[in-house]
């Protein structure tokens, strides 16, 4: 459980730098440059995910609550919505026009979906941790950025392409979920 907690903490600390320690980021960028900083940030993020996956697999599983019987049936819907929002956050879409934080809302839905189908300690820590992180990050981002200025409307084709790409990524991840994470999507 320690490795899982360490990976989650590393991920959260890394991603909260942009909200609570912008001077640390600015200092690192001025010292090593923008691209090396981004490269190190990406490597540290990959490291945090690696720790989370290895920690997840190594954790002793203890029941915390009984997930609802219907939870495993709605989790894929929550996760698919999360994938769509995650992809939409990096593309010129109307979704970005309608939601201020599509990526963080997607992470929240992904986490809630998993909490609906998993009631053990490691799920509560990992998915609950990501839900709490994304909610705090949305509030911190709103405070940092001030009033939200909505983006201009874009063509429907952008949204369709985004959804198709997200569904393809979702299908691929669902297929490889057992190999990557160690837990098959459906028992």
Residue pairs with C-beta under 8 A, 6 or more apart in sequence:
1 55
1 59
1 60
1 121
1 122
1 125
2 55
3 51
3 52
3 54
3 55
3 58
3 59
4 51
4 52
4 55
4 56
4 58
4 59
4 122
4 125
4 126
5 55
5 125
6 51
6 55
7 47
7 48
7 49
7 50
7 51
7 52
7 53
7 54
7 55
8 48
8 52
8 125
8 126
8 129
8 130
10 44
10 47
10 48
10 51
11 45
11 48
11 49
11 52
11 133
12 129
12 133
14 41
14 44
14 45
14 48
15 45
15 133
15 137
16 133
16 136
16 137
16 140
17 24
17 25
18 25
18 144
19 137
19 140
19 141
19 143
19 144
20 140
25 37
28 37
28 40
29 37
32 40
52 126
53 180
53 181
53 182
55 122
56 122
56 126
56 181
56 182
57 182
59 121
59 122
60 121
61 120
61 121
61 122
62 120
62 121
63 119
63 120
63 121
64 119
64 120
64 121
64 124
65 119
65 124
66 119
67 115
67 116
67 117
67 118
67 119
68 116
70 116
71 116
71 117
71 118
72 116
72 117
72 186
74 113
74 116
74 117
75 113
75 114
75 116
75 117
76 113
76 174
76 185
77 113
78 109
78 110
78 112
78 113
78 114
78 116
79 109
79 110
79 113
79 114
79 170
80 166
80 167
80 170
81 106
81 109
82 106
82 107
82 108
82 109
82 110
82 113
83 106
83 110
83 166
83 167
83 169
83 170
83 173
84 95
84 106
84 162
84 163
84 166
84 167
84 170
85 95
85 99
85 102
85 103
85 105
85 106
85 109
86 102
86 103
86 106
86 107
86 166
87 162
87 165
87 166
87 169
88 95
88 96
88 102
88 159
88 162
88 166
89 95
89 96
89 101
89 102
89 103
89 106
90 103
91 158
91 161
91 162
92 151
92 154
92 158
93 154
93 158
93 159
93 162
94 153
94 154
94 156
94 158
94 159
95 102
95 159
95 162
96 102
96 151
97 150
97 151
97 152
97 153
97 154
99 105
100 138
100 141
100 142
100 148
101 137
101 138
101 141
104 134
104 135
104 137
104 138
104 141
105 134
105 138
107 130
107 131
107 133
107 134
108 130
108 131
108 134
108 135
110 127
110 130
111 127
111 128
111 130
111 131
111 134
112 127
112 131
114 123
114 126
114 127
115 123
115 124
115 127
115 128
115 131
118 127
142 148
173 180
174 185
177 183
177 184
177 185
178 184
178 185
